[in-house]
Amino acid sequence: MTEAVTEAVPETLHHRGEGPARGPAVLLGPSLGTSTALWDAVAPELSSAFRVVRWDLPGHGASPAGLLAPGATVERLGALVLELADSLGLERFHYAGVSLGGAVGLWLAAHHPERIDRLAVICSSAHFGPPGPWRERAALVRESGTAAVADTAPERWFTPAGRGGDLARRLVDDLRRTDPDAYAACCDALAALDLCADLPSVTAPTLVLAGRDDPATPPEHARELADAVPGAALTELAVASHLAPAERPAAVLAALRGHFEAPGPGRGMDTRRAVLGDTHVDRSQQRTTQLTARFQDFITRYAWGEIWTDPTLGRRERSLVTLTALTAHGHLDELAMHVRAAVRNGLTPEEIGAVLLQAGVYVGVPAANAAFAVAQRVLEEDGEL
């Protein structure tokens, strides 16, 4: 059975649920000034395999403004998210959040690790700069309303190419309708925020996504997060500003699917990283574009999430088959990558040589000759010969 409902439970954050009711849950957190519409281009696709729950900040979208008072903290927002999860019967869940919503996720992962399976932090930070500007913005909005910050929002939120879209205009309109006092209380929370000391205690597998053109939380903030959270992976998205899920939805969707791992045999991204190595996978993700995002998602889910994790063959055997197939078709760049993968999967240089010799008999000497040259170079570079 599939959910497709919008709910507003009294004294609870407004939320929208999509996807299979029994699927793994993913909570999606918003950025300051936005609503659940921020995820309109991502959530429906993500909900094909996950129970997706988007939520609104207090006073934003349809959430009651009274849930947050002046002097609010990220801890208060985190408590509201846990209350929402409890009301939905979600003991554990994946979490992805943008900006302030990402900071809420970091707080949850650090202080309630028993609730978070996997975490994705998008265009966010452990600290959003000195408190003074946030207090000034809070005072401005309390006096003049959110219209006072709406006109400049597109410059903070989108690259020039992304400012004219329908979703961009809708998000700015949502900002204009946001309750001023609740928006200002969120500014209070950002002014007081400093999660730097909490980051080393985050144990949930964490993905950090940065917009390369983000002026609000520049990529160096994402690098600080990735360096401080144990084992965190970092991906920078080209042609993306602060609201990456709205501006680069395909790339964000592919990254979240790969990180949260849609149900199916095996765990695609873990297998891909285990076989090919973090350096190669991170480089591939950093080069992901709007054109290639769906293909990256496809190979992570299908090749690595289903074929490479089928228990019928072990990884050693799969490396033997892969080396032979790549040699036969002359895919030498891929062959270099899989020579390294074969070593990770336990093959010795002598065994790799035996595979290529066997290939020489059945697919031809010229193909084997080229493959031996690639293997020689790779194994020498990696100190295996």
Helices and strands as residue ranges (DSSP letters): E 2-7, E 15-20, E 25-29, G 36-39, H 43-46, E 51-55, G 65-67, H 74-87, E 93-98, H 100-111, E 116-122, H 131-144, H 147-150, H 153-157, G 160-162, H 166-177, H 180-192, G 196-201, E 206-211, H 219-228, E 233-237, H 244-247, H 249-260, H 268-276, H 278-286, H 293-298, I 299-307, H 315-329, H 332-344, H 349-363, H 365-381
